[in-house]
Amino acid sequence: MNAAETRLDDLGLRVGQRFEYLFDFGDYWWHEVVVESISAVTPELRYGIIEKRGASPAQYESVDE
């Protein structure tokens, strides 16, 4: 699936299911997502982070500004 063209709704996920996605193909940042609830879309709250483990990695440190 192309992440740029796929919405979570398209996956047909159910509460309790898990999925993984790869964020950065160079650094291989894998994320595991657990579906905790499903509700109607709320424009001001599109997603939420429930739990985070470890520090966020530095991103694009070698890019000159």
PyMOL Python script that loads the backbone (N, CA, C, O; Angstrom):
from pymol import cmd

cmd.read_pdbstr("""\
ATOM      1  N   MET A   1       0.840  -1.192   0.000  1.00  0.00           N
ATOM      2  CA  MET A   1       0.000   0.000   0.000  1.00  0.00           C
ATOM      3  C   MET A   1       0.873   1.239   0.000  1.00  0.00           C
ATOM      4  O   MET A   1       1.941   1.258   0.612  1.00  0.00           O
ATOM      5  N   ASN A   2       0.430   2.238  -0.665  1.00  0.00           N
ATOM      6  CA  ASN A   2       1.116   3.519  -0.696  1.00  0.00           C
ATOM      7  C   ASN A   2       0.591   4.376   0.452  1.00  0.00           C
ATOM      8  O   ASN A   2      -0.587   4.733   0.470  1.00  0.00           O
ATOM      9  N   ALA A   3       1.450   4.705   1.402  1.00  0.00           N
ATOM     10  CA  ALA A   3       1.033   5.468   2.579  1.00  0.00           C
ATOM     11  C   ALA A   3       0.490   6.846   2.223  1.00  0.00           C
ATOM     12  O   ALA A   3      -0.349   7.383   2.947  1.00  0.00           O
ATOM     13  N   ALA A   4       0.951   7.422   1.128  1.00  0.00           N
ATOM     14  CA  ALA A   4       0.473   8.749   0.725  1.00  0.00           C
ATOM     15  C   ALA A   4      -0.967   8.696   0.218  1.00  0.00           C
ATOM     16  O   ALA A   4      -1.657   9.715   0.187  1.00  0.00           O
ATOM     17  N   GLU A   5      -1.410   7.519  -0.175  1.00  0.00           N
ATOM     18  CA  GLU A   5      -2.751   7.384  -0.753  1.00  0.00           C
ATOM     19  C   GLU A   5      -3.695   6.550   0.114  1.00  0.00           C
ATOM     20  O   GLU A   5      -4.849   6.344  -0.262  1.00  0.00           O
ATOM     21  N   THR A   6      -3.230   6.070   1.259  1.00  0.00           N
ATOM     22  CA  THR A   6      -4.017   5.166   2.095  1.00  0.00           C
ATOM     23  C   THR A   6      -4.400   5.843   3.401  1.00  0.00           C
ATOM     24  O   THR A   6      -3.574   6.473   4.061  1.00  0.00           O
ATOM     25  N   ARG A   7      -5.662   5.699   3.757  1.00  0.00           N
ATOM     26  CA  ARG A   7      -6.156   6.206   5.044  1.00  0.00           C
ATOM     27  C   ARG A   7      -6.317   5.032   5.992  1.00  0.00           C
ATOM     28  O   ARG A   7      -6.509   3.901   5.545  1.00  0.00           O
ATOM     29  N   LEU A   8      -6.241   5.279   7.280  1.00  0.00           N
ATOM     30  CA  LEU A   8      -6.425   4.196   8.239  1.00  0.00           C
ATOM     31  C   LEU A   8      -7.774   3.511   8.052  1.00  0.00           C
ATOM     32  O   LEU A   8      -7.882   2.299   8.237  1.00  0.00           O
ATOM     33  N   ASP A   9      -8.798   4.268   7.690  1.00  0.00           N
ATOM     34  CA  ASP A   9     -10.114   3.680   7.434  1.00  0.00           C
ATOM     35  C   ASP A   9     -10.051   2.590   6.367  1.00  0.00           C
ATOM     36  O   ASP A   9     -10.807   1.620   6.422  1.00  0.00           O
ATOM     37  N   ASP A  10      -9.156   2.747   5.405  1.00  0.00           N
ATOM     38  CA  ASP A  10      -9.041   1.790   4.308  1.00  0.00           C
ATOM     39  C   ASP A  10      -8.536   0.425   4.765  1.00  0.00           C
ATOM     40  O   ASP A  10      -8.709  -0.565   4.054  1.00  0.00           O
ATOM     41  N   LEU A  11      -7.916   0.361   5.938  1.00  0.00           N
ATOM     42  CA  LEU A  11      -7.308  -0.877   6.406  1.00  0.00           C
ATOM     43  C   LEU A  11      -8.302  -1.835   7.059  1.00  0.00           C
ATOM     44  O   LEU A  11      -7.996  -3.011   7.254  1.00  0.00           O
ATOM     45  N   GLY A  12      -9.491  -1.334   7.397  1.00  0.00           N
ATOM     46  CA  GLY A  12     -10.492  -2.189   8.029  1.00  0.00           C
ATOM     47  C   GLY A  12     -10.072  -2.707   9.393  1.00  0.00           C
ATOM     48  O   GLY A  12     -10.402  -3.835   9.761  1.00  0.00           O
ATOM     49  N   LEU A  13      -9.354  -1.900  10.137  1.00  0.00           N
ATOM     50  CA  LEU A  13      -8.841  -2.309  11.448  1.00  0.00           C
ATOM     51  C   LEU A  13      -9.965  -2.402  12.473  1.00  0.00           C
ATOM     52  O   LEU A  13     -10.988  -1.726  12.366  1.00  0.00           O
ATOM     53  N   ARG A  14      -9.743  -3.264  13.478  1.00  0.00           N
ATOM     54  CA  ARG A  14     -10.678  -3.419  14.580  1.00  0.00           C
ATOM     55  C   ARG A  14      -9.935  -3.172  15.901  1.00  0.00           C
ATOM     56  O   ARG A  14      -8.712  -3.302  15.969  1.00  0.00           O
ATOM     57  N   VAL A  15     -10.674  -2.823  16.923  1.00  0.00           N
ATOM     58  CA  VAL A  15     -10.088  -2.598  18.246  1.00  0.00           C
ATOM     59  C   VAL A  15      -9.313  -3.847  18.658  1.00  0.00           C
ATOM     60  O   VAL A  15      -9.796  -4.971  18.521  1.00  0.00           O
ATOM     61  N   GLY A  16      -8.104  -3.624  19.164  1.00  0.00           N
ATOM     62  CA  GLY A  16      -7.249  -4.712  19.604  1.00  0.00           C
ATOM     63  C   GLY A  16      -6.218  -5.148  18.569  1.00  0.00           C
ATOM     64  O   GLY A  16      -5.231  -5.803  18.906  1.00  0.00           O
ATOM     65  N   GLN A  17      -6.449  -4.785  17.311  1.00  0.00           N
ATOM     66  CA  GLN A  17      -5.477  -5.149  16.289  1.00  0.00           C
ATOM     67  C   GLN A  17      -4.245  -4.262  16.388  1.00  0.00           C
ATOM     68  O   GLN A  17      -4.296  -3.151  16.915  1.00  0.00           O
ATOM     69  N   ARG A  18      -3.135  -4.779  15.868  1.00  0.00           N
ATOM     70  CA  ARG A  18      -1.868  -4.057  15.841  1.00  0.00           C
ATOM     71  C   ARG A  18      -1.371  -4.010  14.412  1.00  0.00           C
ATOM     72  O   ARG A  18      -1.665  -4.897  13.610  1.00  0.00           O
ATOM     73  N   PHE A  19      -0.619  -2.971  14.099  1.00  0.00           N
ATOM     74  CA  PHE A  19       0.064  -2.933  12.814  1.00  0.00           C
ATOM     75  C   PHE A  19       1.365  -2.188  12.998  1.00  0.00           C
ATOM     76  O   PHE A  19       1.527  -1.429  13.953  1.00  0.00           O
ATOM     77  N   GLU A  20       2.289  -2.405  12.087  1.00  0.00           N
ATOM     78  CA  GLU A  20       3.580  -1.725  12.125  1.00  0.00           C
ATOM     79  C   GLU A  20       3.735  -0.913  10.851  1.00  0.00           C
ATOM     80  O   GLU A  20       3.184  -1.255   9.805  1.00  0.00           O
ATOM     81  N   TYR A  21       4.487   0.159  10.957  1.00  0.00           N
ATOM     82  CA  TYR A  21       4.849   0.891   9.737  1.00  0.00           C
ATOM     83  C   TYR A  21       6.278   1.379   9.848  1.00  0.00           C
ATOM     84  O   TYR A  21       6.799   1.612  10.939  1.00  0.00           O
ATOM     85  N   LEU A  22       6.885   1.523   8.710  1.00  0.00           N
ATOM     86  CA  LEU A  22       8.265   1.986   8.605  1.00  0.00           C
ATOM     87  C   LEU A  22       8.238   3.456   8.243  1.00  0.00           C
ATOM     88  O   LEU A  22       7.720   3.828   7.191  1.00  0.00           O
ATOM     89  N   PHE A  23       8.797   4.304   9.112  1.00  0.00           N
ATOM     90  CA  PHE A  23       8.754   5.749   8.890  1.00  0.00           C
ATOM     91  C   PHE A  23       9.880   6.227   7.990  1.00  0.00           C
ATOM     92  O   PHE A  23       9.640   7.022   7.081  1.00  0.00           O
ATOM     93  N   ASP A  24      11.070   5.776   8.213  1.00  0.00           N
ATOM     94  CA  ASP A  24      12.228   6.307   7.489  1.00  0.00           C
ATOM     95  C   ASP A  24      13.002   5.149   6.887  1.00  0.00           C
ATOM     96  O   ASP A  24      13.570   4.334   7.614  1.00  0.00           O
ATOM     97  N   PHE A  25      13.027   5.072   5.564  1.00  0.00           N
ATOM     98  CA  PHE A  25      13.667   3.948   4.901  1.00  0.00           C
ATOM     99  C   PHE A  25      15.181   3.981   5.024  1.00  0.00           C
ATOM    100  O   PHE A  25      15.826   2.966   4.761  1.00  0.00           O
ATOM    101  N   GLY A  26      15.777   5.101   5.411  1.00  0.00           N
ATOM    102  CA  GLY A  26      17.219   5.171   5.605  1.00  0.00           C
ATOM    103  C   GLY A  26      17.624   4.747   7.007  1.00  0.00           C
ATOM    104  O   GLY A  26      18.605   4.027   7.190  1.00  0.00           O
ATOM    105  N   ASP A  27      16.857   5.200   7.999  1.00  0.00           N
ATOM    106  CA  ASP A  27      17.168   4.892   9.396  1.00  0.00           C
ATOM    107  C   ASP A  27      16.330   3.747   9.952  1.00  0.00           C
ATOM    108  O   ASP A  27      16.601   3.262  11.051  1.00  0.00           O
ATOM    109  N   TYR A  28      15.331   3.315   9.221  1.00  0.00           N
ATOM    110  CA  TYR A  28      14.458   2.207   9.620  1.00  0.00           C
ATOM    111  C   TYR A  28      13.823   2.426  10.989  1.00  0.00           C
ATOM    112  O   TYR A  28      14.066   1.662  11.923  1.00  0.00           O
ATOM    113  N   TRP A  29      13.018   3.460  11.100  1.00  0.00           N
ATOM    114  CA  TRP A  29      12.281   3.726  12.325  1.00  0.00           C
ATOM    115  C   TRP A  29      10.954   2.984  12.247  1.00  0.00           C
ATOM    116  O   TRP A  29      10.011   3.452  11.609  1.00  0.00           O
ATOM    117  N   TRP A  30      10.884   1.826  12.898  1.00  0.00           N
ATOM    118  CA  TRP A  30       9.668   1.028  12.921  1.00  0.00           C
ATOM    119  C   TRP A  30       8.772   1.488  14.058  1.00  0.00           C
ATOM    120  O   TRP A  30       9.252   1.795  15.149  1.00  0.00           O
ATOM    121  N   HIS A  31       7.483   1.534  13.806  1.00  0.00           N
ATOM    122  CA  HIS A  31       6.493   1.912  14.813  1.00  0.00           C
ATOM    123  C   HIS A  31       5.440   0.819  14.890  1.00  0.00           C
ATOM    124  O   HIS A  31       4.976   0.321  13.864  1.00  0.00           O
ATOM    125  N   GLU A  32       5.068   0.450  16.098  1.00  0.00           N
ATOM    126  CA  GLU A  32       3.968  -0.481  16.295  1.00  0.00           C
ATOM    127  C   GLU A  32       2.779   0.331  16.806  1.00  0.00           C
ATOM    128  O   GLU A  32       2.905   1.098  17.761  1.00  0.00           O
ATOM    129  N   VAL A  33       1.642   0.156  16.170  1.00  0.00           N
ATOM    130  CA  VAL A  33       0.427   0.887  16.532  1.00  0.00           C
ATOM    131  C   VAL A  33      -0.626  -0.120  16.986  1.00  0.00           C
ATOM    132  O   VAL A  33      -0.857  -1.129  16.320  1.00  0.00           O
ATOM    133  N   VAL A  34      -1.263   0.159  18.126  1.00  0.00           N
ATOM    134  CA  VAL A  34      -2.335  -0.680  18.648  1.00  0.00           C
ATOM    135  C   VAL A  34      -3.629   0.118  18.557  1.00  0.00           C
ATOM    136  O   VAL A  34      -3.691   1.256  19.022  1.00  0.00           O
ATOM    137  N   VAL A  35      -4.655  -0.468  17.964  1.00  0.00           N
ATOM    138  CA  VAL A  35      -5.960   0.194  17.859  1.00  0.00           C
ATOM    139  C   VAL A  35      -6.658   0.045  19.198  1.00  0.00           C
ATOM    140  O   VAL A  35      -7.051  -1.058  19.578  1.00  0.00           O
ATOM    141  N   GLU A  36      -6.814   1.153  19.917  1.00  0.00           N
ATOM    142  CA  GLU A  36      -7.456   1.117  21.227  1.00  0.00           C
ATOM    143  C   GLU A  36      -8.929   1.484  21.154  1.00  0.00           C
ATOM    144  O   GLU A  36      -9.727   1.007  21.961  1.00  0.00           O
ATOM    145  N   SER A  37      -9.293   2.317  20.207  1.00  0.00           N
ATOM    146  CA  SER A  37     -10.706   2.667  20.028  1.00  0.00           C
ATOM    147  C   SER A  37     -10.892   3.217  18.621  1.00  0.00           C
ATOM    148  O   SER A  37      -9.944   3.654  17.968  1.00  0.00           O
ATOM    149  N   ILE A  38     -12.125   3.181  18.182  1.00  0.00           N
ATOM    150  CA  ILE A  38     -12.479   3.731  16.878  1.00  0.00           C
ATOM    151  C   ILE A  38     -13.701   4.617  17.090  1.00  0.00           C
ATOM    152  O   ILE A  38     -14.689   4.192  17.688  1.00  0.00           O
ATOM    153  N   SER A  39     -13.626   5.843  16.598  1.00  0.00           N
ATOM    154  CA  SER A  39     -14.743   6.778  16.765  1.00  0.00           C
ATOM    155  C   SER A  39     -14.860   7.649  15.526  1.00  0.00           C
ATOM    156  O   SER A  39     -14.036   7.589  14.613  1.00  0.00           O
ATOM    157  N   ALA A  40     -15.885   8.442  15.524  1.00  0.00           N
ATOM    158  CA  ALA A  40     -16.099   9.355  14.403  1.00  0.00           C
ATOM    159  C   ALA A  40     -14.959  10.367  14.321  1.00  0.00           C
ATOM    160  O   ALA A  40     -14.327  10.685  15.328  1.00  0.00           O
ATOM    161  N   VAL A  41     -14.708  10.859  13.134  1.00  0.00           N
ATOM    162  CA  VAL A  41     -13.648  11.844  12.919  1.00  0.00           C
ATOM    163  C   VAL A  41     -14.014  13.154  13.614  1.00  0.00           C
ATOM    164  O   VAL A  41     -15.128  13.661  13.485  1.00  0.00           O
ATOM    165  N   THR A  42     -13.048  13.679  14.349  1.00  0.00           N
ATOM    166  CA  THR A  42     -13.185  14.982  14.994  1.00  0.00           C
ATOM    167  C   THR A  42     -12.123  15.876  14.390  1.00  0.00           C
ATOM    168  O   THR A  42     -10.936  15.630  14.599  1.00  0.00           O
ATOM    169  N   PRO A  43     -12.507  16.912  13.643  1.00  0.00           N
ATOM    170  CA  PRO A  43     -11.512  17.725  12.933  1.00  0.00           C
ATOM    171  C   PRO A  43     -10.374  18.251  13.795  1.00  0.00           C
ATOM    172  O   PRO A  43      -9.238  18.303  13.326  1.00  0.00           O
ATOM    173  N   GLU A  44     -10.635  18.642  15.034  1.00  0.00           N
ATOM    174  CA  GLU A  44      -9.580  19.210  15.865  1.00  0.00           C
ATOM    175  C   GLU A  44      -8.697  18.142  16.513  1.00  0.00           C
ATOM    176  O   GLU A  44      -7.626  18.476  17.019  1.00  0.00           O
ATOM    177  N   LEU A  45      -9.105  16.873  16.515  1.00  0.00           N
ATOM    178  CA  LEU A  45      -8.296  15.788  17.060  1.00  0.00           C
ATOM    179  C   LEU A  45      -8.285  14.646  16.060  1.00  0.00           C
ATOM    180  O   LEU A  45      -9.223  13.852  15.992  1.00  0.00           O
ATOM    181  N   ARG A  46      -7.216  14.574  15.290  1.00  0.00           N
ATOM    182  CA  ARG A  46      -7.142  13.562  14.250  1.00  0.00           C
ATOM    183  C   ARG A  46      -6.447  12.298  14.724  1.00  0.00           C
ATOM    184  O   ARG A  46      -6.704  11.224  14.179  1.00  0.00           O
ATOM    185  N   TYR A  47      -5.579  12.388  15.716  1.00  0.00           N
ATOM    186  CA  TYR A  47      -4.876  11.234  16.257  1.00  0.00           C
ATOM    187  C   TYR A  47      -4.305  11.622  17.606  1.00  0.00           C
ATOM    188  O   TYR A  47      -4.284  12.801  17.958  1.00  0.00           O
ATOM    189  N   GLY A  48      -3.850  10.655  18.351  1.00  0.00           N
ATOM    190  CA  GLY A  48      -3.256  10.955  19.644  1.00  0.00           C
ATOM    191  C   GLY A  48      -2.203   9.922  19.987  1.00  0.00           C
ATOM    192  O   GLY A  48      -2.338   8.752  19.629  1.00  0.00           O
ATOM    193  N   ILE A  49      -1.176  10.333  20.664  1.00  0.00           N
ATOM    194  CA  ILE A  49      -0.123   9.433  21.118  1.00  0.00           C
ATOM    195  C   ILE A  49      -0.460   9.028  22.544  1.00  0.00           C
ATOM    196  O   ILE A  49      -0.584   9.870  23.433  1.00  0.00           O
ATOM    197  N   ILE A  50      -0.603   7.739  22.744  1.00  0.00           N
ATOM    198  CA  ILE A  50      -0.971   7.219  24.057  1.00  0.00           C
ATOM    199  C   ILE A  50       0.261   6.884  24.883  1.00  0.00           C
ATOM    200  O   ILE A  50       0.297   7.142  26.086  1.00  0.00           O
ATOM    201  N   GLU A  51       1.268   6.312  24.240  1.00  0.00           N
ATOM    202  CA  GLU A  51       2.473   5.888  24.943  1.00  0.00           C
ATOM    203  C   GLU A  51       3.682   6.077  24.042  1.00  0.00           C
ATOM    204  O   GLU A  51       3.609   5.847  22.835  1.00  0.00           O
ATOM    205  N   LYS A  52       4.777   6.492  24.623  1.00  0.00           N
ATOM    206  CA  LYS A  52       6.025   6.694  23.889  1.00  0.00           C
ATOM    207  C   LYS A  52       7.135   6.046  24.686  1.00  0.00           C
ATOM    208  O   LYS A  52       7.199   6.194  25.906  1.00  0.00           O
ATOM    209  N   ARG A  53       8.014   5.325  23.998  1.00  0.00           N
ATOM    210  CA  ARG A  53       9.142   4.679  24.674  1.00  0.00           C
ATOM    211  C   ARG A  53      10.444   5.232  24.123  1.00  0.00           C
ATOM    212  O   ARG A  53      10.665   5.211  22.912  1.00  0.00           O
ATOM    213  N   GLY A  54      11.290   5.717  24.983  1.00  0.00           N
ATOM    214  CA  GLY A  54      12.598   6.215  24.566  1.00  0.00           C
ATOM    215  C   GLY A  54      12.535   7.626  24.010  1.00  0.00           C
ATOM    216  O   GLY A  54      11.462   8.195  23.811  1.00  0.00           O
ATOM    217  N   ALA A  55      13.704   8.165  23.767  1.00  0.00           N
ATOM    218  CA  ALA A  55      13.820   9.523  23.230  1.00  0.00           C
ATOM    219  C   ALA A  55      13.574   9.520  21.729  1.00  0.00           C
ATOM    220  O   ALA A  55      13.856   8.534  21.048  1.00  0.00           O
ATOM    221  N   SER A  56      13.060  10.599  21.230  1.00  0.00           N
ATOM    222  CA  SER A  56      12.885  10.742  19.790  1.00  0.00           C
ATOM    223  C   SER A  56      14.251  10.902  19.144  1.00  0.00           C
ATOM    224  O   SER A  56      15.097  11.624  19.674  1.00  0.00           O
ATOM    225  N   PRO A  57      14.487  10.253  18.020  1.00  0.00           N
ATOM    226  CA  PRO A  57      15.792  10.378  17.359  1.00  0.00           C
ATOM    227  C   PRO A  57      15.959  11.751  16.715  1.00  0.00           C
ATOM    228  O   PRO A  57      14.983  12.382  16.309  1.00  0.00           O
ATOM    229  N   ALA A  58      17.199  12.198  16.629  1.00  0.00           N
ATOM    230  CA  ALA A  58      17.478  13.447  15.908  1.00  0.00           C
ATOM    231  C   ALA A  58      17.153  13.193  14.442  1.00  0.00           C
ATOM    232  O   ALA A  58      17.433  12.117  13.914  1.00  0.00           O
ATOM    233  N   GLN A  59      16.576  14.160  13.808  1.00  0.00           N
ATOM    234  CA  GLN A  59      16.170  13.973  12.417  1.00  0.00           C
ATOM    235  C   GLN A  59      16.900  14.960  11.520  1.00  0.00           C
ATOM    236  O   GLN A  59      16.895  16.166  11.765  1.00  0.00           O
ATOM    237  N   TYR A  60      17.524  14.432  10.481  1.00  0.00           N
ATOM    238  CA  TYR A  60      18.189  15.233   9.452  1.00  0.00           C
ATOM    239  C   TYR A  60      19.244  16.172  10.030  1.00  0.00           C
ATOM    240  O   TYR A  60      19.294  17.350   9.675  1.00  0.00           O
ATOM    241  N   GLU A  61      20.076  15.653  10.911  1.00  0.00           N
ATOM    242  CA  GLU A  61      21.120  16.462  11.544  1.00  0.00           C
ATOM    243  C   GLU A  61      22.111  17.013  10.527  1.00  0.00           C
ATOM    244  O   GLU A  61      22.672  18.089  10.734  1.00  0.00           O
ATOM    245  N   SER A  62      22.332  16.299   9.440  1.00  0.00           N
ATOM    246  CA  SER A  62      23.349  16.718   8.477  1.00  0.00           C
ATOM    247  C   SER A  62      22.843  17.732   7.465  1.00  0.00           C
ATOM    248  O   SER A  62      23.620  18.165   6.614  1.00  0.00           O
ATOM    249  N   VAL A  63      21.600  18.123   7.515  1.00  0.00           N
ATOM    250  CA  VAL A  63      21.032  19.072   6.560  1.00  0.00           C
ATOM    251  C   VAL A  63      21.370  20.504   7.004  1.00  0.00           C
ATOM    252  O   VAL A  63      21.090  20.896   8.137  1.00  0.00           O
ATOM    253  N   ASP A  64      21.964  21.257   6.111  1.00  0.00           N
ATOM    254  CA  ASP A  64      22.266  22.665   6.410  1.00  0.00           C
ATOM    255  C   ASP A  64      21.001  23.486   6.301  1.00  0.00           C
ATOM    256  O   ASP A  64      20.194  23.267   5.397  1.00  0.00           O
ATOM    257  N   GLU A  65      20.817  24.427   7.208  1.00  0.00           N
ATOM    258  CA  GLU A  65      19.638  25.289   7.164  1.00  0.00           C
ATOM    259  C   GLU A  65      19.920  26.560   6.430  1.00  0.00           C
ATOM    260  O   GLU A  65      19.035  27.406   6.297  1.00  0.00           O
TER     261      GLU A  65
END
""", "prot")
cmd.dss("prot")
cmd.show_as("cartoon", "prot")
cmd.util.cbc("prot")
cmd.orient("prot")
